[in-house]
Amino acid sequence: METLKVGEVMARLGNGSSWSVEDNGIARTFTFRDFMRAFGFMAAVATAAEKANHHPEWSNVYNKVTVRLTTHDAGGITEKDLALAAVMDKLADDFAVKH
């Protein structure tokens, strides 16, 4: 799978995106009202990630979920990362993410 250039990634994410390009990946912190919403978000993302066979690097502390997406076998950001980021953005809205 071919990696994407930083400029292309930024253009695809769009102005005002909460995602940033960091260390050969894209990163974002999602903040929810409480732990249960954060955990529900993670469970929903886990299902989508398993179906896509593309798994995030992430951590959770109470109502915050910090995520980094990269395609390890390609050595950088690929379409898989952008696709999973889009799924995560949609699911975050479903779980009432705080902006």
C-alpha atoms as an extended CHARMM CRD file, in Angstrom:
* protein
*
        99  EXT
         1         1  MET       CA              0.0000000000        0.0000000000        0.0000000000  PROA      1               0.0000000000
         2         2  GLU       CA              1.3230000000        3.4240000000       -0.9700000000  PROA      2               0.0000000000
         3         3  THR       CA              1.8740000000        6.1200000000        1.6600000000  PROA      3               0.0000000000
         4         4  LEU       CA              0.4210000000        9.6000000000        1.2200000000  PROA      4               0.0000000000
         5         5  LYS       CA              2.4150000000       12.8300000000        1.3130000000  PROA      5               0.0000000000
         6         6  VAL       CA              1.7750000000       15.1980000000        4.2370000000  PROA      6               0.0000000000
         7         7  GLY       CA              0.3170000000       17.8890000000        1.9570000000  PROA      7               0.0000000000
         8         8  GLU       CA             -2.1630000000       15.4390000000        0.4880000000  PROA      8               0.0000000000
         9         9  VAL       CA             -3.1430000000       14.1800000000        3.9460000000  PROA      9               0.0000000000
        10        10  MET       CA             -3.7270000000       17.7310000000        5.2030000000  PROA      10              0.0000000000
        11        11  ALA       CA             -5.7870000000       18.5860000000        2.1220000000  PROA      11              0.0000000000
        12        12  ARG       CA             -7.8900000000       15.4440000000        2.5350000000  PROA      12              0.0000000000
        13        13  LEU       CA             -8.4610000000       16.0910000000        6.2350000000  PROA      13              0.0000000000
        14        14  GLY       CA             -9.5660000000       19.6300000000        5.4360000000  PROA      14              0.0000000000
        15        15  ASN       CA             -9.1940000000       22.9810000000        7.1500000000  PROA      15              0.0000000000
        16        16  GLY       CA            -10.3770000000       22.9880000000       10.7170000000  PROA      16              0.0000000000
        17        17  SER       CA             -9.8630000000       19.2600000000       11.1210000000  PROA      17              0.0000000000
        18        18  SER       CA             -9.1790000000       18.0630000000       14.6550000000  PROA      18              0.0000000000
        19        19  TRP       CA             -6.6220000000       15.5990000000       13.2630000000  PROA      19              0.0000000000
        20        20  SER       CA             -2.9420000000       16.5200000000       13.0490000000  PROA      20              0.0000000000
        21        21  VAL       CA             -0.0380000000       14.8820000000       11.2580000000  PROA      21              0.0000000000
        22        22  GLU       CA              2.4930000000       13.5520000000       13.7640000000  PROA      22              0.0000000000
        23        23  ASP       CA              5.3530000000       11.0810000000       13.5190000000  PROA      23              0.0000000000
        24        24  ASN       CA              4.2820000000        9.3190000000       10.2760000000  PROA      24              0.0000000000
        25        25  GLY       CA              0.6750000000        9.1550000000       11.4200000000  PROA      25              0.0000000000
        26        26  ILE       CA             -2.4120000000       11.2070000000       12.1430000000  PROA      26              0.0000000000
        27        27  ALA       CA             -3.4520000000       11.9500000000       15.7030000000  PROA      27              0.0000000000
        28        28  ARG       CA             -6.4420000000       13.2830000000       17.5790000000  PROA      28              0.0000000000
        29        29  THR       CA             -7.7910000000       13.4310000000       21.1160000000  PROA      29              0.0000000000
        30        30  PHE       CA            -11.5290000000       12.9140000000       21.4960000000  PROA      30              0.0000000000
        31        31  THR       CA            -13.1760000000       14.2900000000       24.6480000000  PROA      31              0.0000000000
        32        32  PHE       CA            -16.5280000000       12.9570000000       25.8120000000  PROA      32              0.0000000000
        33        33  ARG       CA            -18.9160000000       13.8820000000       28.6260000000  PROA      33              0.0000000000
        34        34  ASP       CA            -17.8890000000       10.9100000000       30.7460000000  PROA      34              0.0000000000
        35        35  PHE       CA            -16.0450000000        7.6050000000       30.8610000000  PROA      35              0.0000000000
        36        36  MET       CA            -18.9980000000        5.5160000000       29.6570000000  PROA      36              0.0000000000
        37        37  ARG       CA            -19.3490000000        7.5380000000       26.4410000000  PROA      37              0.0000000000
        38        38  ALA       CA            -15.5850000000        7.3190000000       25.8530000000  PROA      38              0.0000000000
        39        39  PHE       CA            -15.6690000000        3.5710000000       26.4200000000  PROA      39              0.0000000000
        40        40  GLY       CA            -18.7230000000        3.1390000000       24.1810000000  PROA      40              0.0000000000
        41        41  PHE       CA            -16.9120000000        5.0550000000       21.4350000000  PROA      41              0.0000000000
        42        42  MET       CA            -13.8800000000        2.7950000000       21.7980000000  PROA      42              0.0000000000
        43        43  ALA       CA            -16.0410000000       -0.3260000000       21.5910000000  PROA      43              0.0000000000
        44        44  ALA       CA            -17.7510000000        0.9300000000       18.4310000000  PROA      44              0.0000000000
        45        45  VAL       CA            -14.3930000000        1.8690000000       16.8690000000  PROA      45              0.0000000000
        46        46  ALA       CA            -12.9570000000       -1.5480000000       17.8110000000  PROA      46              0.0000000000
        47        47  THR       CA            -15.7190000000       -3.2470000000       15.8230000000  PROA      47              0.0000000000
        48        48  ALA       CA            -15.1180000000       -1.0400000000       12.7750000000  PROA      48              0.0000000000
        49        49  ALA       CA            -11.3330000000       -1.4360000000       13.0620000000  PROA      49              0.0000000000
        50        50  GLU       CA            -11.6020000000       -5.2140000000       13.2210000000  PROA      50              0.0000000000
        51        51  LYS       CA            -13.8140000000       -5.2810000000       10.1160000000  PROA      51              0.0000000000
        52        52  ALA       CA            -11.2810000000       -3.0960000000        8.2870000000  PROA      52              0.0000000000
        53        53  ASN       CA             -8.3520000000       -5.1110000000        9.6790000000  PROA      53              0.0000000000
        54        54  HSD       CA             -6.7530000000       -1.8050000000       10.6330000000  PROA      54              0.0000000000
        55        55  HSD       CA             -6.2270000000       -1.0930000000       14.3080000000  PROA      55              0.0000000000
        56        56  PRO       CA             -5.5110000000        2.2030000000       16.0680000000  PROA      56              0.0000000000
        57        57  GLU       CA             -2.8600000000        3.0400000000       18.6020000000  PROA      57              0.0000000000
        58        58  TRP       CA             -4.8820000000        4.5700000000       21.4100000000  PROA      58              0.0000000000
        59        59  SER       CA             -5.2300000000        5.2510000000       25.0870000000  PROA      59              0.0000000000
        60        60  ASN       CA             -8.0750000000        6.2280000000       27.3690000000  PROA      60              0.0000000000
        61        61  VAL       CA             -8.0540000000        8.2960000000       30.5360000000  PROA      61              0.0000000000
        62        62  TYR       CA            -11.5330000000        8.8960000000       31.9600000000  PROA      62              0.0000000000
        63        63  ASN       CA            -13.3690000000       10.8970000000       29.2490000000  PROA      63              0.0000000000
        64        64  LYS       CA            -10.4660000000       11.3070000000       26.7990000000  PROA      64              0.0000000000
        65        65  VAL       CA             -9.4550000000        8.9220000000       24.0210000000  PROA      65              0.0000000000
        66        66  THR       CA             -6.1370000000        9.7390000000       22.3450000000  PROA      66              0.0000000000
        67        67  VAL       CA             -5.6200000000        8.1180000000       18.9540000000  PROA      67              0.0000000000
        68        68  ARG       CA             -2.7720000000        7.7490000000       16.4650000000  PROA      68              0.0000000000
        69        69  LEU       CA             -3.3590000000        6.1050000000       13.1010000000  PROA      69              0.0000000000
        70        70  THR       CA             -0.5800000000        4.8660000000       10.8660000000  PROA      70              0.0000000000
        71        71  THR       CA             -0.1360000000        1.9220000000        8.5370000000  PROA      71              0.0000000000
        72        72  HSD       CA              2.8720000000        0.1770000000       10.0640000000  PROA      72              0.0000000000
        73        73  ASP       CA              3.5500000000       -2.1930000000        7.1770000000  PROA      73              0.0000000000
        74        74  ALA       CA              3.6170000000        0.7660000000        4.7420000000  PROA      74              0.0000000000
        75        75  GLY       CA              5.6790000000        2.9900000000        7.0220000000  PROA      75              0.0000000000
        76        76  GLY       CA              3.3150000000        5.9460000000        7.0590000000  PROA      76              0.0000000000
        77        77  ILE       CA             -0.1480000000        7.3020000000        6.3930000000  PROA      77              0.0000000000
        78        78  THR       CA             -2.3170000000        5.4940000000        3.8430000000  PROA      78              0.0000000000
        79        79  GLU       CA             -5.9150000000        5.4520000000        2.6680000000  PROA      79              0.0000000000
        80        80  LYS       CA             -6.6390000000        2.9890000000        5.4890000000  PROA      80              0.0000000000
        81        81  ASP       CA             -5.7910000000        5.6530000000        8.0670000000  PROA      81              0.0000000000
        82        82  LEU       CA             -7.9460000000        8.3250000000        6.4530000000  PROA      82              0.0000000000
        83        83  ALA       CA            -10.8460000000        5.8930000000        6.1380000000  PROA      83              0.0000000000
        84        84  LEU       CA            -10.6570000000        4.8740000000        9.7990000000  PROA      84              0.0000000000
        85        85  ALA       CA            -10.3190000000        8.5350000000       10.8410000000  PROA      85              0.0000000000
        86        86  ALA       CA            -13.5560000000        9.3050000000        8.9890000000  PROA      86              0.0000000000
        87        87  VAL       CA            -15.3100000000        6.4220000000       10.7530000000  PROA      87              0.0000000000
        88        88  MET       CA            -14.0000000000        7.6590000000       14.1020000000  PROA      88              0.0000000000
        89        89  ASP       CA            -15.2060000000       11.2070000000       13.4210000000  PROA      89              0.0000000000
        90        90  LYS       CA            -18.6940000000        9.9030000000       12.6230000000  PROA      90              0.0000000000
        91        91  LEU       CA            -18.7890000000        7.6680000000       15.6870000000  PROA      91              0.0000000000
        92        92  ALA       CA            -17.5410000000       10.4960000000       17.9000000000  PROA      92              0.0000000000
        93        93  ASP       CA            -20.5190000000       12.5800000000       16.8390000000  PROA      93              0.0000000000
        94        94  ASP       CA            -22.7920000000        9.6280000000       17.6190000000  PROA      94              0.0000000000
        95        95  PHE       CA            -21.3580000000        9.4860000000       21.1490000000  PROA      95              0.0000000000
        96        96  ALA       CA            -21.7130000000       13.2560000000       21.6210000000  PROA      96              0.0000000000
        97        97  VAL       CA            -18.0600000000       14.2230000000       21.5070000000  PROA      97              0.0000000000
        98        98  LYS       CA            -17.2730000000       17.6250000000       22.9900000000  PROA      98              0.0000000000
        99        99  HSD       CA            -15.7440000000       19.9020000000       20.3570000000  PROA      99              0.0000000000
